[in-house]
Amino acid sequence: MKGVAARSRGVTPGQVLSLCLLLAASSGASAAIRYAIPEEARRGSAVGNVAADLALDPARLSGRRPRVVSGGSKKYFAVDAASGSLLVSERIDREELCGALSPCTLSFEIVLENPLELYSGAVEIQDINDNDPVFPSSQARLEISESVAAGTRFPLESAQDPDVGINSLQTYQLSANPHFVLDVQTRADGSKYAELVLEKELDREEQRELHLVLTALDGGSPPRSAHVQIHIDVVDSNDNAPVFNQSTYKASVRENMPSGTLVTKVSAYDLDDGPNGDIVYSFSSHTPAKVRELFTLDSDTGELRVKGQLDYEEMKLYEVYLQAKDKGAVPGVANCKVLVEVVDVNDNAPEVTVTSVYSPVPEDAAPGTVVALLSVTDLDSRDNGLVNCFIPPGIPFTLSSSLKNYYTLKTKAALDREEASEYNITVTARDSGSPPLSAVKHILVQVSDVNDNAPKVIPLWVISSPSTGRVVPSIC
């Protein structure tokens, strides 16, 4: 895929720029050239030709020392100075990098010397179908009363597939049988789940048990699949099943709330008497294990409370699936869904990263000379993640925003090493939350001497002879 280059000129020679290999969701730097490659591309694979895409002279490219400098532990890309190709230099696993995030993008910067130039770009990591769907268990068992009416639904355990897009789990299939059909539904996050729907009423005298097979299929070519055996016991009945007051509950809770914080309370009723009318609340099989780690449900009261650490930056909305079951010999079951919105609070201070420092700076450097490049990030959202950077007044430097989330430190006036040989500059990053959070970064800039002071002639008077006392002028 060929891109269009945008150059950032005027950067002082000798400056070293860092590659910010960040997920696109974390980086605000806009890309000038864009490529796309499948994950797991072998090392040495060509991503694209940056020389051609940036209209650079191939004959001069090697002398300009093109390079990708990584600030992270892994250097995913490298530049071949001879050909100008951007090459894969590390194993790239999309699921490891981005999880369920799509698209998955690695941002990068390329540095050239003589003159020093900076180019930015991005590589989209495309998913390949390298993962099978997986059920939590290979077998499931249900007890269903023969008196259950047609149309009754029974939730089934969901399969998981770490791939994304068409390669993720797309549908479920049910083996042929005379009583049940399958209804495949989609959650708010796009994931699929299945419910058994009773189409023809059961008769225990005719058939005491059924054996079904549920198959999960992804959309790859060819598709990958997983299977679970479903064993259904047909039993005598409980006349009335519980009924929730609402099929869907909505609640919100601030992130970082302590364990035990009440989220909401669900309620169901059952018209039966005695144990057949006593209700027990629990998580349904649709609720992922991760959600059960974050929330707890009181089986008697239906109160849903915070159990683990909620983090808005990790997940903004949770779907919690609950069920109400009576205490009959063959319990009746009802299901509901709770949508829990996590509200962001300003709990992340900005982070400042110095991606390049040009030091020492000659004292005769012209005003506007680039001294350092900085990047700033804040994991919070909205105003809580809106960051401004500044430096103290009264120093011969300015700090200005260049690209989004990038700042450039430049000289503002002429420097004089005889007055100050170095500057310890404090950069403060402050977000717009209430109250705001801030972080500081210190940059040491040394000033190098240039030959800007001419020699001075100082006359000395020397007594040539102590006996005569004659004074003779001498020049040093």
MIDRENSE-365448 format. One line per 4 residues: number of its first residue (from 1); their letters; for each residue z, x, y of C-alpha. Coordinates in nm, 2 decimals. Layout:
<recs>
NUM) A) Z:X:Y; ...
</recs>
This chain:
<recs>
1) MKGV) 0.00:0.00:0.00; -0.10:0.16:0.33; 0.11:0.13:0.64; 0.08:0.18:1.01
5) AARS) 0.28:0.47:1.16; 0.49:0.46:1.47; 0.60:0.79:1.61; 0.93:0.89:1.78
9) RGVT) 0.84:1.20:1.99; 1.04:1.42:2.23; 1.31:1.51:1.98; 1.43:1.87:2.04
13) PGQV) 1.31:2.14:1.80; 1.57:2.26:1.55; 1.71:1.91:1.50; 1.78:1.81:1.15
17) LSLC) 1.74:1.44:1.07; 1.91:1.27:0.77; 1.73:1.02:0.55; 1.93:0.69:0.55
21) LLLA) 1.85:0.56:0.20; 2.02:0.23:0.25; 1.95:-0.12:0.11; 1.74:-0.32:0.36
25) ASSG) 2.03:-0.57:0.39; 2.25:-0.29:0.52; 2.01:-0.11:0.75; 1.87:-0.24:1.07
29) ASAA) 1.61:0.03:1.12; 1.27:-0.11:1.13; 1.01:0.05:0.90; 0.67:0.18:1.03
33) IRYA) 0.51:0.25:0.70; 0.58:0.03:0.39; 0.51:0.09:0.02; 0.60:-0.10:-0.30
37) IPEE) 0.66:0.05:-0.64; 0.80:-0.10:-0.97; 1.15:0.01:-1.07; 1.19:0.27:-1.34
41) ARRG) 0.87:0.45:-1.21; 0.87:0.80:-1.37; 0.97:1.10:-1.17; 0.67:1.25:-0.99
45) SAVG) 0.49:0.92:-0.95; 0.31:0.88:-0.62; 0.45:0.61:-0.39; 0.18:0.66:-0.12
49) NVAA) 0.02:0.92:0.09; 0.21:0.96:0.41; -0.04:1.21:0.55; -0.32:0.95:0.53
53) DLAL) -0.10:0.66:0.64; 0.03:0.85:0.94; -0.30:1.00:1.03; -0.17:1.36:1.00
57) DPAR) -0.40:1.66:0.96; -0.37:1.76:0.59; -0.46:2.12:0.67; -0.16:2.16:0.90
61) LSGR) 0.08:1.95:0.71; 0.23:2.23:0.50; 0.30:2.44:0.81; 0.49:2.15:0.96
65) RPRV) 0.74:2.14:0.67; 0.74:1.77:0.60; 1.06:1.66:0.43; 1.28:1.37:0.34
69) VSGG) 1.65:1.46:0.39; 1.90:1.23:0.21; 2.25:1.17:0.33; 2.34:1.01:0.00
73) SKKY) 2.42:1.16:-0.34; 2.07:1.07:-0.47; 1.74:1.17:-0.32; 1.50:0.91:-0.45
77) FAVD) 1.19:1.04:-0.27; 1.03:1.38:-0.18; 0.72:1.48:0.01; 0.45:1.70:-0.14
81) AASG) 0.36:1.93:0.15; 0.03:2.02:-0.01; -0.10:1.67:-0.07; 0.11:1.46:0.17
85) SLLV) 0.21:1.23:-0.11; 0.55:1.06:-0.12; 0.68:1.11:-0.47; 0.96:0.96:-0.68
89) SERI) 1.23:1.22:-0.74; 1.51:1.01:-0.90; 1.54:0.73:-1.15; 1.53:0.40:-0.96
93) DREE) 1.71:0.10:-1.12; 1.66:-0.21:-0.91; 1.95:-0.39:-1.07; 2.18:-0.10:-1.00
97) LCGA) 2.07:-0.07:-0.64; 2.05:-0.43:-0.54; 2.19:-0.66:-0.80; 2.07:-1.01:-0.73
101) LSPC) 1.95:-0.92:-0.38; 1.58:-0.97:-0.32; 1.37:-0.81:-0.19; 1.52:-0.47:-0.28
105) TLSF) 1.42:-0.21:-0.02; 1.50:0.15:0.03; 1.46:0.27:0.39; 1.36:0.63:0.47
109) EIVL) 1.28:0.87:0.74; 1.04:1.17:0.73; 1.08:1.48:0.95; 0.80:1.71:1.06
113) ENPL) 0.83:2.03:1.26; 0.62:2.21:1.52; 0.65:1.98:1.70; 0.95:1.79:1.57
117) ELYS) 0.86:1.43:1.49; 1.04:1.14:1.32; 0.87:0.87:1.11; 1.05:0.58:0.95
121) GAVE) 0.94:0.37:0.65; 1.05:0.16:0.36; 0.98:0.12:-0.01; 1.02:-0.21:-0.18
125) IQDI) 1.15:-0.17:-0.53; 0.98:-0.44:-0.75; 1.15:-0.58:-1.05; 1.02:-0.53:-1.40
129) NDND) 1.13:-0.75:-1.69; 1.36:-0.50:-1.86; 1.66:-0.72:-1.94; 1.71:-1.01:-2.19
133) PVFP) 1.90:-1.32:-2.10; 2.25:-1.31:-2.26; 2.48:-1.60:-2.36; 2.86:-1.54:-2.34
137) SSQA) 2.87:-1.63:-2.71; 2.63:-1.68:-3.00; 2.79:-2.01:-3.10; 2.92:-2.32:-2.92
141) RLEI) 3.12:-2.62:-3.06; 3.14:-2.97:-2.91; 3.34:-3.28:-3.02; 3.17:-3.60:-2.91
145) SESV) 3.29:-3.95:-2.98; 3.06:-4.20:-3.14; 3.15:-4.45:-2.87; 3.01:-4.23:-2.59
149) AAGT) 2.74:-4.42:-2.40; 2.38:-4.31:-2.37; 2.33:-4.10:-2.05; 2.65:-3.91:-2.09
153) RFPL) 2.62:-3.54:-2.00; 2.77:-3.24:-2.16; 2.77:-2.90:-1.98; 2.66:-2.60:-2.18
157) ESAQ) 2.74:-2.23:-2.13; 2.49:-2.06:-1.91; 2.30:-1.74:-1.99; 2.28:-1.45:-1.75
161) DPDV) 1.98:-1.23:-1.67; 2.02:-0.94:-1.42; 1.64:-0.94:-1.34; 1.52:-1.13:-1.03
165) GINS) 1.23:-1.35:-0.94; 1.00:-1.46:-1.21; 1.17:-1.21:-1.45; 1.50:-1.39:-1.42
169) LQTY) 1.62:-1.68:-1.63; 1.37:-1.96:-1.57; 1.45:-2.24:-1.82; 1.62:-2.35:-2.13
173) QLSA) 1.48:-2.52:-2.44; 1.66:-2.74:-2.70; 1.56:-2.77:-3.07; 1.42:-3.11:-3.17
177) NPHF) 1.67:-3.37:-3.26; 1.70:-3.75:-3.25; 2.00:-3.78:-3.01; 2.00:-3.54:-2.73
181) VLDV) 1.76:-3.42:-2.46; 1.81:-3.12:-2.22; 1.84:-3.14:-1.84; 1.79:-2.80:-1.67
185) QTRA) 1.93:-2.79:-1.32; 1.93:-2.53:-1.04; 2.24:-2.41:-0.85; 2.24:-2.33:-0.47
189) DGSK) 2.19:-1.96:-0.55; 1.88:-2.04:-0.76; 2.04:-1.98:-1.10; 1.97:-2.23:-1.38
193) YAEL) 2.21:-2.42:-1.60; 2.16:-2.68:-1.87; 2.33:-3.00:-1.97; 2.30:-3.20:-2.29
197) VLEK) 2.22:-3.56:-2.22; 2.29:-3.82:-2.49; 1.97:-4.02:-2.53; 2.05:-4.21:-2.85
201) ELDR) 2.41:-4.32:-2.93; 2.59:-4.14:-3.22; 2.71:-4.31:-3.54; 2.97:-4.11:-3.73
205) EEQR) 2.90:-4.32:-4.04; 2.54:-4.20:-4.04; 2.59:-3.84:-3.93; 2.92:-3.66:-3.89
209) ELHL) 2.78:-3.34:-3.74; 2.47:-3.20:-3.57; 2.33:-2.85:-3.54; 2.12:-2.76:-3.24
213) VLTA) 1.97:-2.44:-3.10; 1.97:-2.37:-2.72; 1.72:-2.11:-2.61; 1.72:-1.94:-2.27
217) LDGG) 1.39:-1.80:-2.15; 1.29:-1.58:-1.86; 0.96:-1.58:-1.68; 0.83:-1.24:-1.79
221) SPPR) 0.50:-1.19:-1.97; 0.58:-1.20:-2.26; 0.91:-1.38:-2.19; 1.24:-1.25:-2.31
225) SAHV) 1.49:-1.50:-2.47; 1.84:-1.56:-2.61; 1.97:-1.82:-2.84; 2.30:-2.00:-2.90
229) QIHI) 2.39:-2.22:-3.20; 2.55:-2.56:-3.10; 2.76:-2.74:-3.35; 2.85:-3.10:-3.26
233) DVVD) 3.12:-3.29:-3.44; 3.09:-3.67:-3.42; 3.44:-3.82:-3.41; 3.61:-4.16:-3.35
237) SNDN) 3.65:-4.25:-2.98; 3.86:-4.29:-2.68; 3.74:-4.60:-2.49; 3.74:-4.46:-2.13
241) APVF) 3.66:-4.12:-2.00; 3.82:-3.98:-1.68; 3.63:-4.03:-1.35; 3.64:-3.80:-1.05
245) NQST) 3.68:-3.96:-0.71; 3.39:-3.74:-0.59; 3.12:-3.57:-0.78; 3.10:-3.29:-0.52
249) YKAS) 3.38:-3.16:-0.31; 3.34:-2.93:-0.01; 3.59:-2.68:0.12; 3.61:-2.37:0.33
253) VREN) 3.86:-2.08:0.33; 3.88:-1.77:0.54; 3.82:-1.44:0.36; 4.11:-1.22:0.29
257) MPSG) 4.35:-1.52:0.26; 4.65:-1.43:0.03; 4.67:-1.54:-0.33; 4.81:-1.89:-0.36
261) TLVT) 4.63:-2.03:-0.05; 4.52:-2.39:-0.12; 4.14:-2.44:-0.11; 4.12:-2.81:-0.20
265) KVSA) 4.26:-3.07:-0.44; 4.04:-3.27:-0.68; 4.15:-3.60:-0.84; 4.03:-3.80:-1.13
269) YDLD) 4.15:-4.13:-1.29; 4.14:-4.27:-1.64; 4.18:-4.65:-1.72; 4.33:-4.58:-2.06
273) DGPN) 4.70:-4.59:-2.13; 4.93:-4.33:-2.28; 4.78:-3.99:-2.38; 4.43:-4.14:-2.36
277) GDIV) 4.49:-4.18:-1.99; 4.67:-3.85:-1.92; 4.44:-3.60:-1.74; 4.42:-3.23:-1.77
281) YSFS) 4.21:-3.03:-1.52; 4.03:-2.71:-1.61; 3.72:-2.50:-1.53; 3.41:-2.61:-1.70
285) SHTP) 3.19:-2.38:-1.90; 2.94:-2.36:-1.60; 3.20:-2.17:-1.39; 3.12:-1.79:-1.42
289) AKVR) 3.39:-1.55:-1.52; 3.38:-1.39:-1.17; 3.46:-1.72:-1.00; 3.76:-1.77:-1.24
293) ELFT) 3.89:-1.43:-1.13; 3.89:-1.55:-0.77; 4.03:-1.90:-0.80; 4.30:-2.07:-1.00
297) LDSD) 4.33:-2.44:-1.09; 4.65:-2.63:-1.15; 4.59:-2.82:-1.48; 4.83:-3.10:-1.38
301) TGEL) 4.76:-3.15:-1.00; 4.40:-3.05:-0.97; 4.49:-2.81:-0.69; 4.23:-2.53:-0.65
305) RVKG) 4.39:-2.21:-0.50; 4.29:-1.86:-0.41; 4.37:-1.61:-0.68; 4.17:-1.29:-0.60
309) QLDY) 4.03:-1.12:-0.30; 3.76:-1.32:-0.12; 3.51:-1.11:0.07; 3.25:-1.28:0.30
313) EEMK) 3.04:-0.96:0.28; 3.02:-1.00:-0.10; 2.97:-1.37:-0.13; 2.95:-1.65:0.13
317) LYEV) 2.95:-1.96:-0.10; 3.10:-2.02:-0.44; 3.01:-2.31:-0.67; 3.32:-2.40:-0.88
321) YLQA) 3.26:-2.64:-1.17; 3.56:-2.83:-1.29; 3.63:-3.09:-1.56; 3.89:-3.35:-1.62
325) KDKG) 3.98:-3.42:-1.98; 4.22:-3.68:-2.12; 4.47:-3.62:-2.40; 4.31:-3.86:-2.66
329) AVPG) 4.25:-3.74:-3.01; 3.88:-3.72:-2.91; 3.92:-3.65:-2.54; 3.70:-3.80:-2.27
333) VANC) 3.56:-3.56:-2.02; 3.44:-3.58:-1.66; 3.28:-3.31:-1.45; 3.26:-3.23:-1.08
337) KVLV) 3.16:-2.94:-0.85; 3.35:-2.78:-0.56; 3.15:-2.59:-0.30; 3.37:-2.33:-0.14
341) EVVD) 3.24:-2.17:0.18; 3.40:-1.83:0.27; 3.45:-1.79:0.64; 3.39:-1.45:0.79
345) VNDN) 3.67:-1.27:0.98; 3.65:-0.94:1.16; 3.79:-0.72:0.89; 3.54:-0.43:0.90
349) APEV) 3.55:-0.17:1.16; 3.21:-0.01:1.26; 3.11:0.31:1.09; 2.94:0.59:1.29
353) TVTS) 2.72:0.84:1.10; 2.58:1.15:1.28; 2.24:1.19:1.12; 2.15:1.50:1.33
357) VYSP) 2.30:1.74:1.57; 2.11:2.00:1.77; 2.36:2.27:1.86; 2.39:2.51:2.03
361) VPED) 2.19:2.37:2.32; 2.05:2.63:2.56; 2.21:2.60:2.90; 1.87:2.57:3.06
365) AAPG) 1.77:2.27:2.85; 1.59:2.01:3.06; 1.77:1.68:3.13; 1.68:1.43:2.86
369) TVVA) 1.70:1.69:2.58; 1.80:1.52:2.25; 2.13:1.66:2.13; 2.22:1.42:1.84
373) LLSV) 2.11:1.11:1.65; 2.37:0.86:1.53; 2.35:0.55:1.32; 2.61:0.27:1.33
377) TDLD) 2.68:0.00:1.07; 2.93:-0.29:1.05; 2.95:-0.51:0.74; 3.07:-0.82:0.93
381) SRDN) 2.84:-1.09:1.04; 2.75:-1.25:1.38; 2.96:-1.12:1.67; 3.19:-0.95:1.43
385) GLVN) 2.91:-0.72:1.33; 2.75:-0.67:1.67; 2.83:-0.31:1.77; 2.81:-0.12:2.10
389) CFIP) 2.86:0.26:2.13; 2.96:0.46:2.44; 3.09:0.80:2.55; 3.34:0.89:2.82
393) PGIP) 3.21:0.92:3.18; 3.21:1.25:3.37; 3.02:1.46:3.12; 2.66:1.57:3.15
397) FTLS) 2.54:1.36:2.86; 2.41:1.00:2.80; 2.42:0.78:2.49; 2.14:0.52:2.46
401) SSLK) 2.02:0.28:2.19; 1.69:0.38:2.03; 1.61:0.18:1.71; 1.83:-0.10:1.61
405) NYYT) 2.17:0.05:1.50; 2.05:0.39:1.61; 2.17:0.58:1.92; 2.04:0.90:2.08
409) LKTK) 2.27:1.15:2.26; 2.08:1.33:2.54; 2.16:1.57:2.82; 2.20:1.40:3.15
413) AALD) 2.21:1.70:3.38; 2.17:2.08:3.37; 2.43:2.27:3.17; 2.60:2.58:3.27
417) REEA) 2.76:2.79:3.00; 2.96:2.99:3.26; 3.13:2.66:3.35; 3.17:2.51:3.00
421) SEYN) 3.07:2.68:2.67; 3.11:2.37:2.46; 3.17:1.99:2.48; 3.38:1.79:2.23
425) ITVT) 3.22:1.45:2.28; 3.40:1.14:2.16; 3.16:0.85:2.06; 3.33:0.51:2.04
429) ARDS) 3.18:0.23:1.84; 3.32:-0.12:1.91; 3.22:-0.45:1.76; 3.23:-0.79:1.94
433) GSPP) 3.49:-0.96:1.73; 3.81:-1.11:1.85; 4.00:-0.89:1.85; 3.74:-0.62:1.84
437) LSAV) 3.76:-0.33:1.60; 3.64:0.02:1.68; 3.58:0.36:1.54; 3.54:0.70:1.69
441) KHIL) 3.33:1.00:1.60; 3.36:1.35:1.76; 3.05:1.56:1.81; 3.10:1.93:1.90
445) VQVS) 2.81:2.05:2.12; 2.80:2.42:2.20; 2.61:2.56:2.49; 2.42:2.89:2.43
449) DVND) 2.37:3.15:2.70; 2.04:3.23:2.87; 1.97:3.52:3.10; 2.01:3.32:3.42
453) NAPK) 2.23:3.55:3.63; 2.07:3.86:3.79; 2.27:4.19:3.81; 2.46:4.26:4.13
457) VIPL) 2.47:4.61:4.30; 2.83:4.70:4.38; 2.88:5.02:4.61; 3.17:5.25:4.51
461) WVIS) 3.32:5.51:4.74; 3.42:5.83:4.56; 3.62:6.13:4.70; 3.42:6.43:4.60
465) SPST) 3.68:6.70:4.67; 4.05:6.64:4.69; 4.09:6.96:4.90; 3.85:6.85:5.17
469) GRVV) 3.91:6.48:5.15; 3.54:6.42:5.20; 3.43:6.07:5.10; 3.09:6.04:4.94
473) PSIC) 2.92:5.70:4.88; 2.80:5.62:4.53; 2.61:5.33:4.38; 2.67:5.17:4.04
</recs>
